[in-house]
Amino acid sequence: MICTNKIILLFLVFSFFAVDFAYAGYQKIAPGDTVTLGEFVFDDNFVATTTDCWVGITTPLNVEIVPSTTPMTANNDGWHYYDYPTVADAPSGTWPSIMICGSVARGDLVIVDKSFIVDWSVVSTSTIKEVVDESLTVATSSLAAVINANTDAAVLTASSSLFATLPASIWSFSSRTLTSFGTLVADTASAVWTAITRTLTGAGLDSGSLATQSYIDTATSTLTAKIQSGYTVTLSDFGATTVNTAYKAKLQVLNYAAVPTDADSLPTLTITDSAGTVQVPAGEMTWDSAGTYYYSYSIVSGVGGVWETVVSVVVNGETVKVNDYWNLSSSPADVQIIEITDKVIPEITANVRIDNMGTSASDFYYVYCIVSSDNNLCGGNDDVDSGSDTSYINAGSFINISLTLDEVPTAGTYWFKVKARALAETNWAASTKQFVAESGTVTPPASPPSGGGGGGGGGGGAAVIPPTVPVASYNSSDFNMDSKVNSVDFSILLAFWQKQPPFKNPLVDINKDGKVDSVDFSILLYQWKK
């Protein structure tokens, strides 16, 4: 275990082994907004650090816009941050971002996922009702102002009420006759209804036109759409998946009574990847049952990030579009704890395999720990011991690594846990293995009885393994011949310490000088863990 004078601590809470925790917890901003990426950073004495932190940001199109060597701003309280303003037409999706503190040279390198999401649905929180209400208020206020400004002064002073004498003034006006009133309606109708053809979507406004209900329903992307006639169209929310799997979509149509009802024709869908490339231009969904349709898309390879599915369906003569955003991991990991190879405390070692199941090579970040309960997750300051590292793995390949944790204090039942993911991914793969830690303690031998030959073999209580090779040619400290030099061999050495030969286990006299002393102990230390 490497000891350093300075260890960087980032106050983070890991949701260990959650398959999709990062995606659900990322910051979400609208295009044109500014995102703040930051953490509090302290050394091993919990003193705030104000240097050695950098940030890197990449767009969903895999374009690095902020190099990972960009320094972060730091406050005196240890808060390191970086403000990045997105442009108004920033691409939507997950923006892979990392925060790096420390260095490998000092042994305190920390890399943290700080990815965020740009989503067009965040652009406006105003509802159509709020906009209409505001417009009506302004219009009513303006109308009252015009009437107030143009009403006869005599009427205004005759009564405290603006309209108290207005009707009488109109009807008693001397030039108005019954005949003229009789033709007023016809004249008005002729002027209004014969001047231009009026339609709902072409009202002849100075600019634009009135919108239909269907325009409003399809203006934003949704998983559920309500049609003017009372029908409801719902598209399943897929969430996330990986390459070499399948994306599945399910569409349901309900009538006004919530009864599944068939659409006018089979719905079609378009699937677009995170780079904006259309992967499925017009896939026709399959009828499953009344009002229910499904579609399955096999993902052999693809660009990681946020993909979009748009379904178009005609119901009761109206065309409705609904969509689903989902996340694809292009370099998914697979983790296996093959074996706990060393169970003797305080050092526990596990043989672990990590596979890159994706179609592109990547650096993989892995975290491992030993906990005292299967329900414990790595992190949260309750680990028995923990560690982390990164390794580069080619597409379709794997690595075998030996992970050692050396702070297990007592024998007992523990759980070794490992999780890994590609640096640009949000999904973790994990594995857990239960084991029983052993103390490796050997009971010292009892003193030989009086007259028993001056100490004889000594080490009567030691774990004595008869040698299977000639003693003269064996110079290893592996006294029990289990292919490891560890605390068990050290205990055997102590059992024979400064005893007189012959020894029940002659291998303890490593240098063959007829003594078990500091020379043999030095040789054991040199071969320790080899």
C-alpha positions in Angstrom: 0.0 0.0 0.0 1.6 3.3 -1.0 1.7 6.0 1.6 2.0 9.7 0.6 2.2 13.0 2.5 -0.9 14.3 0.8 -4.1 12.5 -0.2 -6.8 14.3 -1.9 -10.3 13.7 -0.6 -13.4 14.6 -2.7 -16.7 14.6 -0.7 -18.8 12.4 -2.9 -21.5 9.9 -2.2 -21.4 6.8 -4.6 -24.5 4.9 -5.3 -22.6 1.7 -5.5 -23.8 -1.0 -8.0 -26.8 1.1 -9.2 -27.1 0.3 -12.9 -28.3 3.8 -14.0 -27.7 6.1 -11.1 -25.5 8.7 -12.9 -27.9 9.3 -15.8 -30.9 10.0 -13.5 -28.8 12.3 -11.2 -27.0 14.5 -13.8 -27.6 18.2 -13.9 -30.0 19.2 -16.7 -29.9 22.6 -18.4 -31.4 24.2 -21.4 -29.3 25.2 -24.5 -27.8 28.6 -23.8 -27.7 28.1 -20.0 -24.5 27.9 -17.9 -23.6 24.8 -16.0 -21.4 24.8 -12.9 -19.2 21.7 -12.3 -17.5 21.5 -8.9 -16.6 19.7 -5.7 -15.1 20.4 -2.2 -11.5 19.1 -2.1 -9.5 18.5 1.1 -6.2 16.8 1.9 -5.8 13.9 4.4 -5.9 16.3 7.3 -9.2 17.8 6.0 -7.5 21.1 5.1 -9.0 22.7 2.1 -6.9 22.6 -1.1 -6.9 25.4 -3.6 -4.7 24.0 -6.4 -4.3 20.9 -8.7 -7.8 20.5 -10.1 -8.7 20.4 -13.8 -11.9 19.9 -15.8 -12.6 18.4 -19.2 -15.9 18.6 -21.2 -17.0 16.7 -24.4 -20.2 17.2 -26.4 -22.6 14.3 -27.2 -21.0 14.4 -30.7 -17.6 13.3 -29.1 -16.0 16.7 -29.7 -13.7 17.9 -26.8 -14.7 21.6 -26.2 -12.9 22.0 -22.9 -9.5 20.1 -22.7 -9.0 18.1 -19.6 -6.0 20.3 -18.7 -8.2 23.3 -18.1 -7.7 24.5 -14.5 -10.6 25.0 -12.2 -11.3 28.1 -10.0 -10.8 27.4 -6.3 -12.1 29.2 -3.2 -10.4 29.3 0.2 -12.9 26.8 1.6 -11.8 24.1 -0.8 -14.6 24.6 -3.4 -13.2 24.0 -6.9 -15.6 24.9 -9.8 -15.8 25.6 -13.5 -18.6 27.6 -15.2 -19.3 26.6 -18.8 -21.9 28.6 -20.8 -23.5 26.5 -23.6 -24.5 28.1 -26.9 -28.1 28.7 -27.9 -28.0 25.8 -30.4 -26.0 23.4 -28.2 -26.8 19.7 -29.1 -29.1 17.9 -26.7 -27.9 14.8 -24.9 -25.4 13.7 -22.2 -22.1 15.8 -22.2 -19.4 13.5 -20.8 -17.3 15.6 -18.4 -14.6 14.8 -15.8 -12.9 16.5 -12.9 -9.3 15.6 -12.2 -7.4 16.4 -9.0 -3.9 15.5 -7.9 -1.4 13.4 -9.9 -0.1 9.9 -10.3 3.4 11.0 -9.3 2.2 11.8 -5.8 -0.1 8.8 -5.6 -3.2 10.8 -5.0 -4.9 11.0 -8.5 -8.7 11.3 -8.4 -10.9 11.3 -11.5 -14.7 12.1 -11.0 -17.6 11.9 -13.4 -19.2 15.4 -13.7 -21.3 14.8 -16.9 -24.4 16.9 -17.4 -27.4 16.9 -19.8 -28.6 19.5 -22.3 -32.3 19.1 -22.9 -34.5 21.3 -25.2 -37.5 20.5 -23.0 -36.0 22.8 -20.3 -36.2 25.9 -22.5 -39.5 27.3 -21.3 -41.6 26.7 -18.2 -44.5 29.0 -19.4 -47.7 27.2 -20.2 -50.0 28.2 -23.1 -52.7 29.2 -20.5 -50.3 31.6 -18.8 -49.4 33.3 -22.1 -53.1 33.5 -23.2 -54.1 35.0 -19.8 -51.3 37.6 -20.0 -52.3 38.6 -23.5 -56.0 38.9 -22.5 -55.1 41.1 -19.5 -53.0 43.4 -21.7 -55.8 43.5 -24.4 -58.5 44.3 -21.8 -56.4 47.0 -20.2 -55.7 48.6 -23.6 -59.4 48.6 -24.6 -60.4 50.3 -21.4 -57.7 52.9 -22.0 -59.0 53.7 -25.5 -62.6 54.0 -24.3 -61.6 56.3 -21.4 -59.5 58.5 -23.7 -62.3 58.9 -26.3 -65.5 59.2 -24.2 -67.3 62.5 -24.4 -66.1 64.7 -21.5 -69.7 65.5 -20.6 -70.5 61.8 -20.0 -67.4 61.4 -17.8 -68.4 64.3 -15.6 -72.1 63.5 -15.4 -71.6 60.3 -13.3 -68.9 58.6 -11.3 -69.6 55.5 -13.4 -67.9 55.6 -16.9 -70.9 53.9 -18.7 -73.8 55.3 -16.6 -75.1 57.7 -19.2 -73.5 56.2 -22.3 -76.5 54.2 -23.5 -78.9 57.2 -23.3 -76.4 59.4 -25.1 -76.3 56.9 -28.0 -80.0 56.3 -28.3 -80.9 60.0 -28.1 -78.4 61.0 -30.8 -80.5 63.1 -33.2 -79.2 61.8 -36.5 -79.9 58.1 -35.7 -83.1 56.7 -37.2 -85.0 53.4 -36.8 -84.3 52.8 -40.5 -80.6 53.2 -40.1 -80.6 50.8 -37.1 -82.6 48.3 -39.1 -79.9 47.9 -41.8 -77.0 48.0 -39.3 -76.9 44.2 -38.8 -77.2 43.4 -42.6 -74.6 46.1 -43.4 -72.2 44.7 -40.8 -72.7 41.1 -41.9 -72.1 42.0 -45.5 -68.9 43.9 -44.6 -67.5 41.2 -42.4 -68.5 37.8 -43.9 -68.2 38.8 -47.6 -64.9 40.6 -47.3 -62.7 37.5 -47.0 -63.1 33.7 -46.5 -62.5 32.9 -42.8 -61.0 29.6 -41.6 -59.7 28.5 -38.3 -56.1 28.2 -39.5 -56.2 31.2 -41.8 -57.9 34.0 -40.0 -56.2 36.7 -42.1 -54.2 38.2 -39.2 -51.5 40.8 -39.9 -49.0 37.9 -39.3 -49.3 34.2 -38.6 -52.6 32.3 -38.1 -54.6 30.6 -35.5 -53.4 27.1 -34.4 -55.4 24.0 -34.2 -55.5 21.7 -31.2 -53.4 19.1 -33.0 -50.6 21.6 -33.6 -50.5 22.3 -29.8 -50.5 18.6 -28.9 -47.5 17.8 -31.1 -45.5 21.0 -30.4 -43.3 19.3 -27.8 -41.9 15.8 -27.5 -43.8 13.6 -25.0 -44.3 10.0 -24.1 -48.1 10.5 -23.9 -50.3 12.5 -26.2 -53.9 13.3 -25.9 -56.0 13.8 -29.1 -58.8 16.3 -29.4 -61.4 13.5 -29.7 -60.3 12.1 -26.3 -57.9 9.4 -27.5 -54.6 8.9 -25.6 -51.4 7.6 -27.2 -48.6 6.3 -24.9 -45.1 5.3 -25.8 -43.0 3.2 -23.4 -40.1 4.8 -21.6 -37.1 2.5 -22.4 -34.4 4.1 -20.2 -31.0 2.7 -21.1 -29.2 -0.3 -22.7 -25.9 -1.4 -24.1 -24.6 -2.5 -27.5 -25.1 -6.2 -28.5 -28.6 -5.9 -26.9 -32.0 -4.8 -28.3 -34.0 -1.6 -27.9 -37.8 -2.3 -27.5 -40.6 0.2 -28.0 -44.3 -0.4 -27.1 -47.1 1.9 -28.1 -50.7 1.9 -26.8 -53.8 3.7 -28.0 -56.8 4.2 -25.7 -60.1 5.8 -26.6 -62.1 8.3 -24.5 -63.3 5.5 -22.2 -59.7 4.2 -21.7 -60.4 1.1 -23.8 -57.5 -0.1 -26.1 -58.4 0.8 -29.6 -56.6 0.1 -32.9 -55.1 3.1 -34.8 -56.1 3.9 -38.3 -52.9 2.1 -39.6 -49.7 0.6 -38.3 -47.6 3.2 -36.5 -44.1 4.0 -37.9 -41.0 5.0 -36.0 -37.6 6.7 -36.6 -34.6 6.0 -34.4 -31.7 8.6 -34.3 -28.4 8.1 -32.6 -26.6 10.6 -30.3 -24.5 11.9 -33.3 -27.7 12.8 -35.2 -27.5 9.9 -37.7 -30.8 8.2 -38.5 -30.4 4.5 -37.8 -34.0 3.4 -38.5 -35.7 5.8 -41.0 -39.2 4.4 -41.1 -39.7 1.2 -39.1 -43.2 -0.2 -39.1 -44.4 -1.4 -35.8 -46.0 -4.8 -35.3 -49.6 -5.2 -34.1 -49.7 -7.1 -30.8 -53.3 -6.8 -29.5 -56.1 -4.3 -29.6 -54.6 -0.8 -29.5 -51.1 -2.2 -28.7 -48.0 -2.2 -31.0 -44.4 -3.1 -30.5 -40.9 -2.8 -32.2 -37.6 -4.4 -31.5 -34.2 -3.0 -32.8 -31.0 -5.0 -32.4 -28.0 -2.8 -31.5 -24.9 -4.5 -33.0 -22.8 -1.3 -32.7 -23.4 2.4 -32.1 -22.3 5.7 -30.7 -22.7 6.0 -27.0 -25.0 8.7 -25.6 -28.6 9.7 -25.7 -30.7 8.3 -28.6 -34.2 9.4 -29.7 -37.1 7.4 -30.9 -40.0 9.2 -32.6 -43.3 7.3 -33.3 -45.9 8.6 -35.8 -49.4 7.2 -35.6 -52.8 8.1 -37.2 -55.7 7.9 -34.8 -59.3 8.9 -35.7 -58.0 10.8 -38.7 -55.4 12.8 -36.7 -51.6 12.3 -36.9 -49.9 12.2 -33.5 -46.2 12.0 -32.8 -44.6 10.9 -29.5 -41.0 10.3 -28.6 -38.6 8.6 -26.2 -35.1 9.6 -25.2 -32.9 6.6 -24.1 -29.2 6.1 -23.3 -26.9 3.7 -25.0 -23.6 2.5 -23.5 -21.2 1.7 -26.4 -18.4 0.3 -24.1 -20.2 -1.7 -21.4 -18.2 -3.6 -18.9 -18.5 -7.1 -17.4 -16.9 -7.9 -14.0 -16.1 -11.2 -12.4 -14.4 -12.0 -9.1 -12.7 -15.3 -10.1 -11.2 -16.2 -6.7 -10.0 -14.9 -3.4 -6.4 -16.0 -3.6 -5.2 -14.8 -0.2 -7.5 -14.8 2.8 -4.9 -14.4 5.6 -5.3 -11.0 7.3 -4.4 -8.2 7.2 -3.9 -8.5 3.4 -6.7 -9.9 1.3 -6.2 -10.5 -2.5 -8.8 -11.2 -5.2 -8.3 -12.3 -8.8 -10.7 -10.2 -10.9 -11.5 -10.2 -14.6 -12.9 -7.1 -16.4 -14.3 -7.4 -20.0 -14.9 -4.7 -22.5 -18.2 -5.9 -24.0 -18.5 -2.9 -26.4 -17.3 -2.1 -29.9 -14.7 0.6 -29.1 -11.6 0.6 -26.9 -11.7 2.6 -23.7 -10.1 3.4 -20.3 -12.1 1.6 -17.6 -12.5 2.9 -14.1 -12.9 0.3 -11.4 -13.5 0.6 -7.7 -13.1 -2.3 -5.2 -13.7 -2.7 -1.4 -14.1 -5.1 1.5 -17.2 -4.7 3.6 -18.6 -6.5 6.6 -22.2 -6.9 5.3 -23.6 -7.9 1.9 -25.9 -4.9 2.1 -23.0 -2.5 2.5 -22.1 -0.5 -0.6 -18.6 0.8 -1.2 -18.2 4.3 0.0 -20.0 6.0 2.9 -17.0 5.8 5.3 -18.1 2.3 6.5 -15.8 0.2 4.3 -13.3 -2.1 6.0 -10.8 -1.1 3.2 -11.2 0.2 -0.4 -9.3 1.2 -3.5 -9.7 2.3 -7.2 -7.7 2.4 -10.4 -8.1 2.6 -14.2 -7.0 0.3 -17.1 -7.2 0.5 -20.9 -9.1 -2.4 -22.5 -9.5 -3.0 -26.2 -13.0 -3.7 -27.7 -14.0 -7.3 -27.1 -11.0 -7.9 -24.9 -10.4 -8.3 -21.1 -7.9 -8.0 -18.3 -7.1 -10.2 -15.3 -5.9 -8.2 -12.3 -4.9 -9.0 -8.8 -6.5 -6.6 -6.3 -5.1 -6.4 -2.8 -6.5 -4.6 0.3 -4.3 -4.7 3.4 -6.3 -3.3 6.3 -8.6 -6.1 7.3 -8.1 -6.1 11.1 -9.7 -9.4 12.3 -10.6 -12.8 11.0 -14.3 -13.4 10.1 -16.8 -13.3 7.2 -16.5 -10.4 4.7 -17.6 -9.5 1.2 -15.2 -8.4 -1.6 -17.0 -6.1 -4.1 -15.8 -4.7 -7.5 -17.5 -2.4 -10.0 -16.3 -1.0 -13.3 -17.3 1.2 -16.2 -15.8 2.9 -19.2 -14.8 6.5 -18.4 -17.3 7.9 -20.9 -20.2 5.6 -19.8 -22.7 6.0 -16.9 -23.6 2.4 -16.4 -21.6 0.2 -13.9 -21.0 -3.5 -14.0 -20.4 -5.1 -10.6 -19.5 -8.4 -8.8 -19.5 -9.6 -5.2 -17.8 -12.5 -3.5 -18.2 -13.7 0.1 -15.2 -15.1 1.9 -13.9 -16.0 5.4 -10.7 -14.2 6.4 -8.2 -16.2 8.4 -5.8 -15.0 11.1 -2.9 -17.4 10.2 -1.9 -17.4 13.8 0.1 -20.5 15.0 0.1 -21.6 18.6 3.8 -21.7 19.9 5.0 -25.2 20.9 5.0 -26.3 24.5 8.3 -26.6 26.2 9.8 -30.1 25.9 9.6 -32.3 29.0 12.7 -32.6 31.2 15.2 -34.8 29.6 13.5 -34.8 26.4 16.6 -34.5 24.3 17.3 -30.8 24.6 14.4 -29.3 22.6 14.3 -31.9 19.9 12.1 -30.9 17.0 10.6 -27.8 18.6 7.5 -26.2 17.0 5.3 -29.0 18.2 2.2 -26.9 17.6 3.2 -25.4 14.2 1.5 -26.2 10.9 4.3 -28.6 9.8 4.2 -29.7 6.2 6.7 -32.5 5.4 8.9 -31.4 2.5 8.3 -33.0 -0.9 11.7 -31.9 -2.3 15.2 -32.6 -1.0 16.0 -30.2 1.9 19.5 -29.6 0.6 18.1 -28.0 -2.7 15.2 -26.0 -1.1 16.0 -22.4 -0.1 12.5 -20.9 -0.2 10.7 -19.3 2.8 7.5 -21.1 1.7 7.6 -23.6 4.6 4.1 -25.0 4.1 4.7 -25.2 0.3 1.4 -23.4 -0.7 3.2 -21.3 -3.3 3.0 -18.2 -1.1 5.3 -16.5 1.4 3.0 -14.9 3.9 2.0 -14.8 7.6 1.6 -18.6 7.8 5.2 -19.1 7.0 6.2 -16.4 9.4 4.3 -18.2 12.2 6.0 -21.5 11.4 9.4 -19.7 11.6 8.5 -18.3 15.0 7.6 -21.8 16.2 11.1 -23.0 15.5 12.9 -19.7 16.5 16.3 -20.5 18.0 15.5 -24.1 18.6 18.0 -26.9 18.3 18.0 -29.3 15.4 16.8 -31.6 14.2 13.6 -29.8 13.2 10.3 -31.5 12.4 10.1 -29.2 9.4 13.8 -28.8 8.2 12.8 -26.2 5.6 12.7 -23.5 8.4 16.6 -23.6 8.3 16.7 -21.7 5.0 20.5 -21.2 4.8 21.2 -24.7 6.2 23.5 -23.5 9.0 21.8 -25.6 11.7 20.0 -22.6 13.3 16.7 -20.8 12.9 17.7 -17.2 13.6 17.8 -13.6 12.2 19.5 -14.8 9.0 16.5 -17.0 8.1 14.1 -14.2 9.2 15.9 -11.8 6.8 15.6 -14.3 3.9 11.9 -14.6 4.7 11.4 -10.9 4.6 13.2 -10.6 1.3 10.9 -13.3 -0.2 7.7 -11.9 1.4 4.7 -12.0 -0.9 6.8 -13.2 -3.8 
